Every structure is written in C-alpha cells, then in structure tokens.
Amino acid sequence: MGRIKVIGLGASTIEQLPLGVYRELIKSSRVLTRTINHPVIDELIAEGVQFQSFDKIYEKNEQFENVYDVIANDLINQAKEEDVIYTVPGHPMVAEKTVQLLLNASETNVEVEIEGGQSFLDPLFTAVQIDPIEGFQLLDGTNLDRSKIQYENHLLISQVFDTFSASEVKLTLMEDLPFDYPITIVEEAGSYNETVKTVPLHELDRDFQVSNLITLYIRPQERNQLHHTFAALKDVIATLRGPNGCPWDQKQTHESLRPYLIEEAYEVIEAIDAQDDDHLAEELGDVLLQIMLHSQIGEENGFFTVDDVIKGITDKMVERHPHVFSDVSVNSVDEVTDNWEAIKQKDKPKKQSVLDGLNDALPRLLYAKEIQKKVAKVGFDWQEESPVINKVKEEIEEFHDAIANKSIDEAEMELGDVLFSIVNLGRFYKIDPEIALNRTCEKFVSRFKEVEKLVQQNNETLTNLSLEHLDQYWEQVKSSKA
C-alpha cells in the first residue's frame, strides 16, 4: 500500500515548524508541494531541500476545483509507485481542499497521514485582535456562497489570491453590506512581513496585492442593519408579539388575522395586474407578514414554528417534483400534474367521493372552480367549446323564466346556476373567475370615479342627473380609456 504523508508548513516562518517536521523535511530527497509560494519553502530551499510544486497546474486550469482534483489524482498515482511527502501552507486540515480530496478518495489503496503545521488562524486572530469564542466563520473566497454567509459572526475569507477573486468577493459582499463597510486585508499573518490594512468595501479590489497568503476579515454586522434577512424579520415579529411589543399585534389570533391574509392576497393580484414590480415586492412582503404572524402565534402556543412551515413546504416540493430531485422522467406539463396528484393522494385516506376534501373557506367562485376541476378529472367535463357556451345561454333563459314567474327563491337558484356555468366557461379557457371579476370591479370603480370628476367639472350633481345623462358620461369615459 502506498503512503502520502501530508505536512503543514505553518503560517509563515521556519521557526513555527515543529523540530520533528523540520528534521524530516531536511533529510528528504524529494518533497512535493502544492505551491512554492510560501516563506518557509524559501528558507528550506536555502538549506538544501528540493521541492517539486504543482504551480504549473494552476496556470493550465481556469477553475480552482479542477486544479485540486488534478493535484490529488497526481499524488495518488505517484504514491502507488513510492511513498510521497506532500507539503501545504498552514495546517493540512484547515482550508486545504487537496487534503480533503485525498482523505475522501476511495479504493485508491493509498494511505494518507497528516502531520504538523500551525494553522494560519492563530496568527490571524492576533492580527485582527478578536477572540474566536465570540463566533467566527471561515469561508473560501473562490467559492463564496452568499446564502451561507453569517454576517453576525466574525467573518474570515481565505483563498483571495488576486484582483479577480477580490472583485468577485466584493460583489458578493455588496449584496448585503454597505458600500463603505470596513474590510481588513491581512497578508502573511504572524510573519515578519505581516501587513494589516483596512479599506472600504467598494475599494477592496483596487491595487490588490497578488498573494496566496491573504485573508480578509469582516467584523460582525449588527442585526438592525440586516433587515433584508429572514432572521431579522423573525426577531421583529417576535418583538411585536412580546411583552413590550405592540398592543394590536399582541391581541391577534389565527381567527382575527383571516381577513387580512385574503386582503393582502388580492393586493398582490392588483400589483401583478398593474405590472408594478415595486408595488408587487411590497405586497408580497405584506403576505409574508401574515405568514410570520401566524407562525409566531403557533410558536407561542407550542404547536409549530416558522421552521416547521418552511420544512413542510420544502419537503413537499422535493417529494412532488421527483422529475427534478429524483430519477423520474416526464415529457409534458400534464405528466407533471398527474404525478403531483398521485403523490398528493399517496398518504391520504381513501376518498368516498371525488369531491371529498374541498376547501369550504374558498370564495364561492373559486369553490365552484374547484368542484368543476375535481369532477373533470374523472371525465365529467365537456371537451368542446359549443356545449359550454350553450349551457350558459340555457341557464340565463331559465333565470329569465324564474323572474317571469316572480319566484325569488327559484330566481336565486337559477342565478347561481348562471354563475356556476360562467365559472365553467372561464375554466374551459383557463381564466380564473375570481381574478376576472376582480379586474372588472377595479375597472368599474376607476371609470365611475372619472364620471364623478366630469360631473363635478360641469358643476352638476350626481343625484340630480338622469340615468341617460350619466350613461353619456360613462360612454365618454369608456371611449377615452379604449
């Protein structure tokens, strides 16, 4: 079995090397190293140690991930021929991707041994004068994922080698931090050549020193400066509901909040119809507020938290999209819908009727639509346009007959049939009846307000005008809006 002995070279000078490690390197005839660009290597070369570096691989590959894979594979192949000593900056187990690849490689018949090397973190903590017990996060600047950054901790970003990587880090950080937020650049921490300077975020990549011994430090951001984050929103809602919070928020219940959720949902639809993105963002925030309030009430009562809400919908989306998250294949939207319904019914008790499970809380137009959708799934539906339209005409005639018979009870039922058939007509053309009616209501309100303005401009009074006169104003407004 071959062996790869990985030795850490410490953070900076040769004095940081353990005596045993120093002696082993001095007596070695050949040492492989990830990069020759490290102060200790210069000193060891001066003492006769011969190094073979992988720096040329960096020049041949555009992606760092590719570099690390190539180095790890090369090391494994060489170790199969003879034992290998491989050196890396700092400590082998801190921010060293090649070592992780070696340790995770399976079926290589190569043993990996880890030895020595002071991590760059100790001198770095000293350089920026922080205590890591307060909480810190170490991230890779070549693969910086915004969603994983914890800004309320001390933040350290390594692997920032050049102007390009510094620019990429800057752009990521500017998504969350002010443009002038202080960023500390530490180079060669713990060495005689250590430099520490602080620049505003927007200047991070200006005159950036090219070096593999640079780490960025970002001090913790205050929670009140992170209002765009989920944690800040959750805190605000908990505070509003807390002992020193708002009396209105404190008294709300699931039941009392019901009308607000419906109202906010309609305002979202209004913003969509107006194609107003700024307004849409605001209204979606109002819907999210309702979700957060319900979740906070659930947490206070010990029933569920917002984490349960998020986990539930995340699990559901993964489970019901096996064509995305598993190995199921689909060829059309209809197949996606069929899979969704099949998975949805999998763990539910067997229905006695296809109409079991209807949501009684829906507005009646939507309730009618849901009824029709369910029966359509078992074939109780027209496949052509003409019978749908004829049914609407038929129901209107029956409504006229009921009115002629002066039967209010019968007329009410027949009007319901008219509405039910209209909903079916909309469904046939994939038009949501609730949205359609909402748009008409908004159009009517807007036009009637214009009528009121015209009446006022002509020094007339609404109540003194005949229907014919008002209708003339209406047609005037209507034609101007066409």
LUMTILUM-458314 format. One record per residue: x, y, z of N, C-alpha, C in turn. Coordinates in steps of 0.02 Angstrom, whole numbers, plus 50000, padded with zeros to 5 digits. Example, Ala and Ser with C-alpha at 12.3 -4.5 7.8 and 13.67 -1.06 7.14 Angstrom:
506604971650390506154977550390506604983550390 506424988850354506844994750357506455000250394 
This chain:
500424994050000500005000050000500445006350000 500305010949956500675017149953500485021850010 500905026950021500755031650075500905038750053 500445043250073500555050450063500585053550132 501145056550149501225060050212501145067450200 500595070250227500455077350216500725081350275 501155086250261501465090250313501265097550304 501035100550358500865107650357501485111750369 501565117050330502155121350336502055127250383 501485127550416501365133150461501135139350424 501055144650463500775150750434501295155150400 501925154750424502395159450394503115157150396 503455157850454504185156950456504385149850477 505025148350466505285141750481505285140350556 505305145750597505295144950669504655141650694 504115142050654503485139150675503445131650663 503935128850626503925121650613504135117750675 503775112450693504005107950746504685105050727 505105103750776505775101250763505765094750723 505295090150741505255083750706505085084650633 504635089150619504445090450549505035093450511 505385098150543505965101250511506485095950493 506635091550540507135086350527506915081750470 506275079950468506035075450416506095078650347 505935085050343505985088550278506715089250256 507155090650304507865091650288508185085250260 507975079550286508285073250264507945070250202 507385073150181507015070350123507355072350058 507415067450014507735068849949507265072449901 506605071549909506115074649863505475076049901 505235082149895504625084149929504155087349877 503545084849874503025087949832502675093449872 502515098949840502165104249875501625107249830 501065109149860500525111949819500745118349784 501095122649821501345128849791502025130649820 502455133349779503115135349801503105142149835 502535145649829502485152449854502305152449929 502805151049970502715151050043503385152750075 503425157150124504065159250154504485153450180 504175148350210504545142850239504925139050184 504615138450125504935134750071505575138250048 505565144850045506175148450027506735146850076 506575146650141507075145250191507315138050188 506865133350173507055126250169507475124950106 507305128350052507715127649991508425130050005 508485135450043509145137950060509545132950101 509195128350133509535123150173509595116650135 509425116750070509565111050028508975106550013 508385108050038507795103850024507555105149952 507425099749916507195100349847506435099349843 506095104349815505365104149810505145103549737 504605099749727504285099349661503565101849671 503405107649641502745110749654502245109149600 501615110549615501065109649567500825116349539 501245121549544501035128149523500835128549449 501165124449408501005124649336500285122449322 500025118149366499335115849356498845121649363 498995126349408498565132249416498535136149350 499085136549316499115140449254498725137149198 498655130549201498315126849147497555126249157 497315127749217496605126749232496285133349253 495695134749226495345140849243494955140149308 494745134149326494345133049386494775129949441 494735132749502495125130049557494935122849573 494295121249565494075114349580494455109449536 494565111249473494935106849428495655105949450 495955111349475496645111149498496715106149555 496265106549603496315102249661496225094849642 495755093549598495645086649575496265083849541 496575087949498497165085749461497745084249509 497845088749558498385087749607498285081449647 497665080449672497515074549712497625068149673 497395068049611497485062049569498225060649555 498595065949542499315065249530499675062349591 499505064949650499805062549712499655055149722 499045053149711498845046149720499235041649672 499285043749610499655039649560500395039049579 500695044549603501405044249622501505039949684 501015040249731501075036349793501025028949780 500715026949725500665019849708501355017049688 501795021649666502465019649646502955019849704 502905025249745503335025949804503005030649853 503205030249917502915034649968503065041949951 502585046349967502625053349948502575057850010 502995062950013502905068350062502615074350024 502055076850049501695082250015501595087850066 501835093850050501765099450097501245104450072 500915107550122500405112650107500505118450155 500285124450137500325130050183499885128950245 500085131850302499675131450362499615124450389 499015122750412498875116050438498495112150385 498655105750375498335101850322497575101450327 497305102250387496575101350395496195107950396 496535113450380496205119950380496245123050310 495665123550277495615126950211496085123750161 496115117150159496555113650113496165108450075 495905110250016495465106049977495805099649953 496435100149934496775094149908496805088649961 496905090650024496945085650078496265082250087 495735086150083495065083250090494925078250033 495155079949973495065075349917495445068849928 496045069449955496445063449969496125059150023 495875062350075495565058550129494915055250108 494555058350061493905055750040493955051049980 494555050449952494635045949895494555038749917 494165034949881494035027949899494365023249848 494515017249871494785012049827495425014249792 495845018149826496475020349795497065016149818 496965012349872497505008249900498095012549921 497945018749943498455023349965498265025950035 498735025650081498625028150149498825035450154 498415039450189498565046550197498695047950270 499275051150284499475052750353499545060250359 499285063050413499295070350424499795071950480 500205077350469500695079050520500815086650521 500835089450582501115096050596500815101850558 501105107650573500915113750538500445118050577 500665124050596500225128750630499725131650581 499095131750600498595134850557498715142350552 498505145250496498555152550488498055156250533 497585152450564497065155750603497335158950666 497795155550701498045158350764498365165150755 498845165850710499135172550700498625177450670 498135174850633497625179250604497195182350659 496985178250708496595180750764496985186250801 497635185250807498055190150841498105196550799 498165195750734498245201550690497635206050691 497035203150693496425207250692496135208150762 496465204950812496305205850883495575203950899 495405197750883494745195150900494805188650939 494295187050978494255180751014493765176250976 494005170650948493565166450907492985163450945 493015163451012492455160551050491825164751042 491905170951019491325175251006490925172750945 491235168350907490915165650847491245168250784 491505163850743491805165950680491625160950626 491705163250564491565158950506492135159650457 492405154050435492945153950386492665151450319 492745155550266492455153750201492985154150147 492855150650093493305150250035493105155749985 493575160349972493425165849927493335163749855 493585157849837493495155549767492815152449756 492455151149810491795147949803491325150849856 491255157449855490875160949907490125160749892 489755157349936489035156649928488695161549975 488355166549945488045171749985487565169050037 487195163850019486685161250065486985158150128 487625156650128487935153350185488325158150230 488355164550211488735169450250488345171350312 488685171050370488385172950434488685179650456 488365185050438488655191650448488685193850521 488325190550565488345192550635488935189250672 489325185150637489935182250665490545185950636 491115185050669491745187250638491815183050574 491945186450518491965183050454492675183250425 492945177450409493605176850379493535173550310 493835176650261493795173950192494505172850167 494685166550157495345164950131495305163450057 495855161350028495895159649956495705165649912 495895171649934495795177549893496475179249864 496615176549805497295176549778497475182749738 496985185749704497145190949656496575195949649 496665200649603496165205849593495495203049572 495495197949529494875194949506494485191849563 494825187649603494475184449659494245189649710 494645194949721494435200349766493815203849740 493785204749674493195208049644492565203749652 492645197249642492075192749650491815192849722 492285192849770492095193149840491745199749855 492015205149828491725211749839490995211949815 490875209549755490195209749727489715205649769 489945199949795489515195849838489355199349903 489865202349935489755205749999489315211849991 489355215249933488965221349923488225219949916 488045213549908487335211749907487025212849977 487445212850029487185213050097487475218650140 488075220950123488405225950165488415232750131 488455238250170488525244950140489155245450099 489155249750049489715250150002490365252250036 490305255750094490905258050128491055253950192 490775247950196490885243850256491635242150260 491935242550320492665241450326492855234150315 493325232950270493595226350256494345226350273 494555221850315495255221550335495615216250294 496175218250263496575213750222497205211850262 497285205450277497865203150315498295198850269 498945200550264499405196750223499985194150266 500155187750256500705184550292500635185350368 500035183550393499915184150465500425180250505 500715183450556501195180150601501905180450578 502045182750518502725183050492503025189950505 503675190550489503995197050495503715202050446 503425199550392503165203850339502405204950345 502115203350402501385203950410501165211150397 500625211850357500325218350346499575217850359 499315222950389498595223350404498355230250383 497885230450336497595236950316496845236150307 496485241650318495755241550313495545246450259 495095243950214494845248150159494095247750158 493755252750129493025252150119492885246650068 492325243350076492155237650034492225239149960 491995244949937491995246249865492705247149838 493205247749881493895248349858494295241949868 493955236549885494295230349902494755227849846 494535228349784494925225549728495365230749693 495445236649724495875241649694496595240849720 497075240649674497785239749692497865233749738 497515228349723497535222349766498185218549755 498515216849810499145213149807499025205949789 499375203449738499305196449719499715192149766 499365187749803499705183549853499245177849873 499545172149890499145166549916499145166549992 499395171950023499425172350096498985177950122 498455179450085497995184850104497345181950131 497105184850185496445183150213496075189650227 495435189750212495015195550226494655194550292 494595199950330494215199850393493655204950389 493045202750404492465207250406492165206850475 492145212550511491875212550578491125211150577 490845208650633490125206950634489685212950618 489155211750582488655216750566488105216350618 487835222150638487295222350686486645219850655 486235216450696485595213650671485145219150642 485165225150673484725230450647484945233250580 485525230950556485755232950489485645227350438 485295222150461485185216350417484435215050408 484065220450398483335219750392483115216050330 483565214750285483385210950225483455203450236 483635201450297483735194350311483145191450349 483055184950342482485181550373482535181850450 483135181150477483215181250550482985187950579 483145193450544482935200050569482175200650568 481855198250515481125198450512480815194450568 481075188550580480815184250634480875187750701 481435191150713481525194750776481025200450784 480905204050730480435209650732479735207250750 479515201850719478845199150733478805196750805 479325193250829479325190850899479305196750947 479645202150930479645208150973478955211350974 478645211950916477975214850912477475210950954 477555204250956477095200050994477305199251067 477915201751083478185200751150477895205451202 478125204851264477855208751321477895216351310 478415218751277478505225851266478335227851194 477935223651162477775224751092477175229151080 476845228051023476285232151002475625229151026 475185233051058474545230351083474135227051028 474135230050967473745227050913474015220250894 474675219750885474975213250866474885208150921 474925210250983474875205651040474185202251044 473665205751024472995203051032472755198850974 473155198550920472925194850860472935187350872 472465183950838472415176650839472385174250767 472425167650758472355164950690471695167250660 471175167250701470505168950676470455176350658 470735180750701470675187850688471075190150627 471585186350610472015188150553471735185750486 471225181650487470965178750424470815183850370 470445189250385470275193950330470885197450301 471405198350341471995201950317472375197850265 472405191350275472755187050227472405187250159 471745186950160471355187350098471465194150064 471435199450105471515206250079472205207150047 472725204750082473405205650056473505201549992 473195195649988473255191549928472955195149868 472395198549878472085202149823472505208249803 472845211249851473275216949834473885214649794 474115208549807474645205649765474395205049693 473795202449686473505201649618473435208449584 473245213549622473175220249594473845222749569 474385221549607475045223849587475285220149524 475115213649520475285209749461474925212449400 474275213849408473885216449352474155223249329 474405227149377474665233849360475375233449333 475675227449334476365226349312476835231249347 476715232049413477105236649454477555232449500 478185231549480478635227149518478775229649588 478865236149596478995238849663478395237649709 477805238849682477195237649722477105230249737 477285226049688477225218849698477685216549754 478305219049756478775217249809478495219249877 478195225149880477905227549943477315223149965 476885221449918476295217449936476475210249953 476975207449920477215200849939477485200950010 477805206550029478035207450097477455207350146 476895210450128476305210450171476015203350180 476035199350126475815192450131476285188550177 476945189750169477435186450212477335188350285 477145194650297476995196850365476455192550396 475925191150358475385187050384475635179950402 476055177150358476335170550371476755170650435 477155175950443477575176450502477175177250566 476635181150563476205182050622475875175450642 475605171850593475295165350608475815160550636 476415160650609476945156150633477155157950704 477195164450719477375166650786476835164650837 476215165250818475665163150862475705155550873 475845151850819475915144650826476485142750873 477035146450869477615145050913477455146750985 477115152250996476935154251065476455149151097 476025146251056475555141151082475855134251085 476475133451060476815127051064476605122051012 476295124350957476045119750906476525119050847 476785124650822477255124350766477645130850763 478205130850727478605136850717478665138150643 478965143850626479055145450556479535140450524 479985137550564480425132350538480025126250515 479505124550553479065118950533478715120650467 478505126950460478165129050399478635128350340 479245130750348479735130450293479925123250277 480045119350329480225112250318479665108550282 479045109950302478485106550272478425107950197 478495114350178478415115950107479035113650068 479625113850099480225111550065480185104050051 479995100250103479915092950094479395091450040 478845095250041478305094049993478545095349922 478915100849911479145102449844479635097149818 480075094849862480555089649841480185083249824 479715081249868479345074949858478925075149795 478615080949781478145081249725478475083249659 479135083949660479505085249598480045079949588 479845073649585480345068349576480715068849510 480415072249461480735073249397481305078249401 481335082049457481885086749468482375084149519 482115081349574482545079349630482675071849634 482385068049588482495060849587482595058649515 482435052349501482585049549435481965048449392 481415051749409480805051049370480845055349307 480615052749251480625056449188479915058649169 479855064849145479205067249120479315070549053 478785070549012478835073348945478365079248933 477955080848983477475086248973477245089049040 476925094849037476635097949097476085093549125 475705090349081475155085949104475425080149146 475995077449126476295071949165476525074549233 476785080649235476975083649300476365084149345 475805086549317475195087349356474935080549380 474945075549337474715068849357475145066049413 475805066849408476245064549461476105068049527 475995074649522475845078649581475235075949617 474705074749580474085072449610474165065449639 474525061149604474635054349629475015054349694 475545058449698475945058949759475535062049815 475135067049797474715070549846474235065849880 473965061049843473465056549871473765050349904 474425049449897474755043349918474635041749992 474725046750035474675045450107474015047550137 473535049450095472885051450121472405045550123 471925045650170471435040250172471025040150107 470805034150088470425033350026469775037350029 469645041049976469045045349973468425041249958 467875043349989467225040449972466935043749911 467145049949898466895053749841467465057749812 467435059049746467955063149714467915070349740 467355072149772467265078949797467445079549871 467715074149900467965074649969468575079149970 468655082950023469245087150031469185094050001 468595096049980468515102849955468625107950011 468915113649993469055118850042468445123350049 468075122450104467455126350114467585133750126 468215135550142468365142550157468475146750095 468505143550037468625147249975468035151849958 468175157649927467625161649898467245157149850 466595158349844466165153649807466345152949733 466605158249702466805157349632467385152249627 467865152949672468425148149673468195141249695 467715141049740467435134649764467105131049705 466725134849665466405131849606466935129249558 467465133049549468005130949504468325124449528 468445123849594468745117849621468295111749612 467645112749622467165107249610467225104749538 467225109449492467245107649421467905104249402 468455106549431469105103449417469125096149441 468835094949500468855088149527468435083349486 467835085449466467415080849427467685080049356 468035085149331468335084749264468865079249262 469195077949319469725072949321469455065849311 468815064949323468515058349312468095058249249 468185063549206467855063549141467205067249137 466975070149194466335073749192466475080949170 466585081749105466775088249079466675088249003 466505094148977466455094848904467155095748874 467235093148815467875093548781467865098648725 467275101548710467215106448656466905112848682 466985118148643466775124848664466015125748662 465685123348609464975124948598464515122748654 464565116648681464105114848735464215118948798 464825121348810464955125548869464575132148861 464635135248802464285141548790463535140548789 463305135048759462585133748757462305132948827 462695130048872462475129048941462375135848976 462825140548963462755147248991462095150348966 461985149848900461365152748872460745149348902 460775142848911460215139148939460065141549010 460585142449050460475144549119460205151649123 460415155949077460155162849076459415162749059 459215158549011458505157948993458085155449052 458365150649090458005147949148457955153349202 458455157649207458415163149255457855167949234 457815169449169457285173849144456595170849160 456515164349150455875161049165455705161649239 456195160949282456065161449354455845168549372 456165173549341455975180449353455255181749329 455115178849270454435179649243453915176549288 454095171049321453645167749368453615171149436 454015176549443454045180449505454205176149566 454635171349555454855166949610455575168849628 455655172649683456325174949704456765169049724 456475164249758456865158349779457125154549718 456695153549669456895150049608457395154149569 457285160849566457745165249529458435165149561 458455164849627459105164549662459485158249642 459135152649641459455146349621459695146549548 459265149449505459435149749434460025154549422 460055160049461460625164649455461265161049477 461205156949528461785152949548462005148249493 461515145349457461685141049400462035144949345 461815151149334462145155449284462865156549303 462975158349366463655159649390464085153349385 463795147649404464165141249402464365139649330 463915140949282464075139549212464585144549185 464565150749209465065155749189465755153649214 465785151149277466415148749304466685143149260 466245138649239466455133149196466715135649129 466395140849103466625143849040467335146649049 467435150249104468105152949117468625147449124 468435142049159468895136449169469085133249103 468595132849058468715129948992469265133848955 469255140448964469755144748931470345146448977 470385142849034470935143949082470935151149108 470345153849122470275160549151470015159749222 470375162449270470175161949340469585166749352 469005164349375468415168649382468505174049435 468865172349488468965177349542469385183149517 469915181549480470345186849453469965190849401 469585187449358469205190849306468715195749336 468335193449388467855197849420468195203649456 468755202149487469135207449522469355212849474 469585210849414469805215749365469215220049341 468645216949333468055220649311467845225649365 467865223549428467685228049483468165234049485 468795232749477469285238149477469165242949418 469005240049360468865244149301468255248449312 467735245549342467125249249354467255255049402 467605253649457467755258849507468135264549475 468655262749435469055267949403468645272249356 468205269049316467805272849267467285277149302 466985274449356466455278449390466765284549425 467375283849449467705289649479467835294949426 467995292849365468085297649310467425301049293 466865297249296466205300249285466075305649338 466245304149400466145308949455466545315349442 467155314549416467565320449402467245324749347 466995321449294466675325249240466055328949264 465665325549306465065328749333465255334849374 465765334149415465995339649457466265345449415 466645343749362466925348949318466375353049285 465795349849272465225353249239464745356249290 464975356549354464565359549408463875356349413 463865349749405463245346049410463275341449472 462695338549490462655334049548462415327249525 462765322049547462595315249526461855313649536 461615315149595460925313049611460395316849572 460595322349541460115326249502460105324349428 460555319849408460605318049338460205311749323 459925311449263459555305549243460045299949224 459785293849220460205288149200460475289249131 460065292149086460295293249018460885298149016 460835303349058461385308249061462015305049090 461935301249143462505297849173462825292849124 462395289649085462645284749037463065288148983 462875294248966463275298048918463975299348945 464005301449008464665302349040465045295749040 464695290449056465025283849059465335281948991 464955282948938465205281348871465805285848853 465775292148877466325296748864466975294148897 466905292048960467485289348997467715282848963 467245278648946467405272248916467795273048851 467575277748809467915278748745468605281748755 468685285948806469345288948819469845283848846 469595278348876470025273148904470165267548855 469835267648798469905262248749470605261948722 
